[in-house]
Structure formats: structure tokens, C-alpha cells
Amino acid sequence: MFSREQLQAIIDKKTKPIGALGVLEKVALQVAYLQDTERPKIQQPSLIVFASDHGLAADGVSAYPTEVTRQMVLNFLNGGAAINVFCRQHGIDLSVVDCGVNCDFDPHPKLTQMKVRKGTRNSREEAAMTKEELDLCFEQAAKMVDQKAQAGSNCIAFGEMGIGNTAASSLLMSALLSLPIEECVGKGTGLDDYGLAHKVDILHAVTKRAGKLTDPLQILSEFGGYEIAHITGAILRAHQHGMLILVDGFIASAAYLVAQCINAKISENAIFTHCSDEKGHRLLLEHLNASPLLDLQLRLGEGTGCAIALPIIQSAVAFMREMASFDKAGVSEKT
């Protein structure tokens, strides 16, 4: 077993000034400690996009109509979305899961069917999902992660597609961190000022209906989406497998927040890949004490931040694994 101090000493003995590789050194240390080796490696990186519709979207909390969820799933299957492009570019195994889209897809070799229901209920009127549905989300997500781990993947990321899911994520963030809803709500897919004000009003109505909640699973049931619940369950399962977990933007971070409330140790496995341009994400990262690798003003979701950041993580583990030490290279150290 390697201690953090032992691994840090190995990093410090590489042919460079101490700390000269900056954040890469922190990433290398985290991955090496997680894998308990001085020669860490990313194997068969995988990314799962979970897709689901939201009943709350009927109240106009998004700039886009709900049928875009279905249309974007078809785009994923046809290989035309941003996440397809980046996964192809960086050799990431991409899976697409229908866990609650409001339509019936024809069988497709690239689509995994795990539909819980055709969209969550409208959380302004009732809980978004039942306890039984939440349990099913966790079970299905665990099964999906098990398959990836058994296939040899030790690095996994999660993306999402679901019109209305920034609203659901804002509700989760507000309830779990006891923050005013206004601090957690952004323009999502591109609302104007009027649309944003309307979104805030709707979310206030949701929180008033639900009342004060403290249990993270109940909060997820009341406000979440099936895709958010699947990501939460998948993160918890990936931690059990000792996998490196790449966390994407606002929605994925909200799912991570729920998972961390259930098991705080998942932070050992998690790398936050970027800071989203969605308003609440920076504040959420601060509360999680997380330092994202990138800040590119992304707000697309789909897991795109994870796919873009993966080469940086691979560079970190590569230098840890392959870079010579001062002794081995015959290079003099600092005097």
C-alpha cells in the first residue's frame, strides 16, 4: 500500500522542479493513490449518457420544447452530437441509455433501454418519482456500471439529456445546501430575463408544495429526474468498483451532490472536469470544495466537459508512469 506521502515523494523526484507540472501533479497523485500504484493508468474510459424527460418542463422552465429530448437521443444514436465527436476524438466508449424519455424508440444497437416511466411527474404538483422508481434507477445504474467495470474500464463519466433538468438540479442544490432558489437557478438552455423570472417563480411553487426536506433520497425523489437519479446511483456504484469518476457540469454535479450526501468517501474517486457557465455551478463547486480542471464557459451537458478533459488526465497519469527520476536520468537535483 502506498501512502500519499510516498507517492508525492515519487512525483517530486521526477526530472522537473517541484510543482512544475502544477495541477497535473495533483491529478497524478489522486489517481495513483486511488489505484495504489506508482504507475497509474487509464483503461478503457467509458461515458454513459442517461436521457429522460421531466414533467416540470410542461410549466415552461426551459427555452426548448420537450420533444428535443427524443430528438437529441436520436442524434446521439446517429453520431451527430458534440459528445459523439469528442468521444470519437479521444477513444471513449460511449453508451446511450433511455431511462425515461417520453416516447417509444425503435430497437437500436447503440441504445440501452432502461425506461422507468415516460418522464417524471410534474414536481409542482407532486413528487417527481416514487421510492420504488428511485430504487429501480439505482439498480439499473449499478448494473450498467458493473458491465463497464467487468469489461475492464477503470475510468467512467456520466452525461445527461433531459429538457428541464437544470430546473431539477437547481431544486436539488437549493434543498441539499439550504440555499435560496435564486442563487441556484440559471438560464439553462438560453432563457431570456422574462423566462428566467418565470422559472424562479415555478421553482418557488415546487419548494412550497414539497415543504422542508432533509433526507437526500427523499429530496431526489421529490425534485430529481430519472437521468439524475441514474447518475447518482452510477456514481455510488463506480466508487464501489474503485473507478475514477469524472464529473461533468451542473446537472452531473447535482447528482454528485446527492451521492456525496449518501457516501462522503466518493470524493476520493472524483475529478471535476470543468466549471459550467450555468449560474449555480460555480457556487455548487465552492460548496463541494472542488477545483475543476477547465473553465471553458461550457453549458451543453451530455458529458462533454468530461470528454474534453480526459486527455489532460491521461497526460497526468502518463508523466507519473513514464517520466524518469533524477537518479535514473543522471540529472542533478536542486542544491
N, C-alpha and C positions, 0 to 999 in steps of 0.2 A: 504494500500500500504506500502510495506516495502522499506526502503532506503537501500542502500549498507552499510551504517554505522551501521544500526540496525542489519542487517544480520551478518556483521562482528563481532559485539559485541556478538551475539549468538554463533558464532563459537569460539570466544575467551574464552567463559565461559564453553566450553566443558572440560571434565576431562583430560587435557593434557597441557603441556606448550604451550604458544602462538607460533603458527607457526610450531609446532612439526610435523604436518602432511603435511608440505611442499606444493607441487603442488596440492595435494588433496584438500587443503583448498581453493585454488584459483578456482578450478573446482566447488567445492560445492557452493561457493559464486556466481559464474556465473550462475549456474543452478537455485539456489534458487531465485536469483534476476529475472531471466527470467520467472520463474514460479510464482513469487510473493508469496512465501511461505517459512516458516522456516522448512517445511517438504517436500522437493522436492522428486520427484520420476520419474524414467524412466519407461514409459509404452509402451508395445508392440513395442520395437525397430524394425525398418524396414530398409532394404537396397535394393536399386534398382540398377541393373546393366544395363546400356544402351550400346547397341552394334551397331557399324556402320563401314562401310568401307570408305577409303579415296582415292580419285583419285590421290593424290600426291604420294601414295605408288608405283605407276607404275614407278616412277623415281628412285626407289631403295633406299629410305630413311630408310628402315628397314631391319634387318637381316633375317626376316621371310617373306614368301610369303603371299599374301593377303588372300588365302583360309584358313589361320589359324583363321581368324575372325569367319568364318562359323563353323569351326571345334570346336573352343572353346565355341561357343554358344551351340552346341550340348553337349559338355562336361558339361556345366552348367546345362543343362536340365536333364542330366543323373546323376547329383550329384557328379561328379568326380573332380571338380576343387578345388583349395585352398579355394576360397570364400565359396563354399558349405560346406567344412569341418569346417571352423571357424564359419559360421552361425549356423550350427547344434550344434556345441560345446557350443555356447553362447546363444542359443534360439532367434536368429534374424530371422525375417520374410524376406525371400529373394524373390525378383521378378526379372525376366529377360525380357528385352524389346528389340525387334528388331526395331530400328529406322532408319536403313539404310544399312543393310548387303546385299552384292551383291549376293543374292540367294533367292530362294523361299523355306521357311521352311514349312514342313507339319504342320497342326494344332497340338498343344501340350498344355496340360492343364497348364503347367508351363511357357508358353511363351506368352507374350503380344505383339501383332502386332501393331506397330505404324510406319511402314516404310514410310519415306518421299520420298526416292528415293534409288535406288540400288547403294549407295556410292555417296560421294560428287564429284564434278568436280575437275579436276587437277588444283590446285591453282597456278601452274607455268604458266598456260595458261589463266586462267580466275578465277573469284570469285568462291570459293568453293560451295557457295549456294546462292540462290536468297533471296530477302527480304521476299517474300511470304513463302518460305521454312523455313526461320528462325522464322517467326511468327507462323507457324504450329508447329515447335519444342517447342516453348514456351507454346502454347496452350495445346499440348499433355502432356507435362511435368507437367503443372499445374493440369490437370485432374488426372494424376497419383498420385500426392501429395495429392490432395483433397480426393481421395479414402482412402489413408493411414490415413489421419487426421480424416476422418469420422469414420474409423474403430477403432479409439482410440489411434493411435500412437502419441506420443509426442516427439519422437527422431528418426531422419531419417539420413541415409547416402547414398552416391551415389558412384557407381563404374562404370567402363567402360571397354569395349573391342573394339579395333579397330587398326589393323595394320597400322602404320603411324601416330598414334595420338600424339606421343612425338614430332614429327616434327611440327604438327599443334599447339601444345601447346607452343613450342619454338617461333613460329611466333607470337602468341598472346602475350606472355610475352615481346618479343622484342618491338612490336609495342605499347603496352599499357604502358610500363615503359620506353620507349625510350632508350633501351639498345642495344649494339651491338649484333648481332645474335650469335656471337661466345661465348658470356657469357651465353647464354640461351640454347645452344644445347649440348646434351649428347649422349651417345652411345645407348640409348633406349633399345631395346631387345638384345643388345650384338654385336654391330658393332665393327669391328677392326679399327685400325687407318686410313686405307685407306677408309673404309666405312664412317667413321665419317667426313673425309675431303670432301668426295663426298656429304654427307648430308648437310654440311655447304654451299658448292657451290650451291646446288639446292635451299636452303632456301634464299640465296642471290638473286638468279634469281627470286624467288617468290616476295620478297620485292621490287625489282627493277620494276617488272611488275606492282605491286599494287600502288607504289608511297607512298607519305607521307599521313598517315591517322590519324585521331584524335578521331572520333566517335566510342565508344566501340561496338555498334551494327554493324556498317559497318566493323570494324576490325574482328568481329566474323564471319560475312558473307564472308569476303574475305579469311580468313585463317582457320576457325574452321571446326570441324566435326559435324555431326548431333548428335553424342553422347555427345560431349562437349556442344553443344547448348542446348540439353535437360537438362544436369546437371545445366547449368546456369539458365535456366527457373525454374527448380525444386527448386534450392536454393532460388530464389526470392519468389516463392510461399510458401515454407516452412517457410520463415521469416514472411509472412503474417499470417500464422496459429500460429505463436509463438512457433514453434517447435525448439527443439535443433538440430542443424545441425552439423554432423560430417564430416570433410573434410579429404579426403584421400591424395594421393600423388601428383605427378607433374601434371598430366592431370586434376584431380579434382580441384587442386589449381588454375590452369589456368582458369578453368571455374568460380571458385570463384572470381578470379581477375576481370573478366568481370562483374560478378554480383555486385561486390563492386563498380565498376565504375558507375553502374546504381543506386545503393542504398547503401550508405556507412553504413547504420544502420544494415546491415546484420551481421556485426562483433559482435554484442551483442549476437547473437544466435550461433555463430560458435566456434567449438573446432577443432583445427588442431591436428589430431591424431598421425602423425609421420612425420619425415623428410626422404624423399626418397633418395635413393642412386643415382638417376638421377641428373646430374650435376646442372641443373638450379634450382632445387627445393629449395636448401638451400638459394640461393640468392633471390628467389621469396619470401620465408618466411621472410627474413630480410626486404624486401621492404613492406611486409604486417604487419610488427611488430608483427609477430605471434611466439608463443613459443609452438612447438609441444610436445605432451606428450611423444613420443617414438622416438628413433633413432636406428633402428634395421637393417639398410642397406637394407631395402626392396626396390624393384623396379618392383613389379609384377602388380600393379594396381588392378582392379576388386573390389576395396573397402576393400582389405584385411587388411590394416592398421586400418580402422575404426572398423572392426570386432574384431581385436586383442585388440584394446584399450578400447572397450566398458566395459569390467569388471572393469577397473580402474575407469572409470566414475561412474559406478554403486557403487563402493566402496566409492567414494566421496559423492554421494548423500545419501548413507546408513548411513555413520557416522553423516552427518548433521541431518538426520531424527531420528536416534535411539540412538546416544551417549548421555549419561547423562551429565548434567551440574554439576559444583562443588556443588551448593546448593542442587540439587536433590539427588546427590550421598553421600552427607555428607563428601566430601573431602575438605581439607583445600587448599586454593589458595596460590600462591606465596606471600611471605611477602616482 
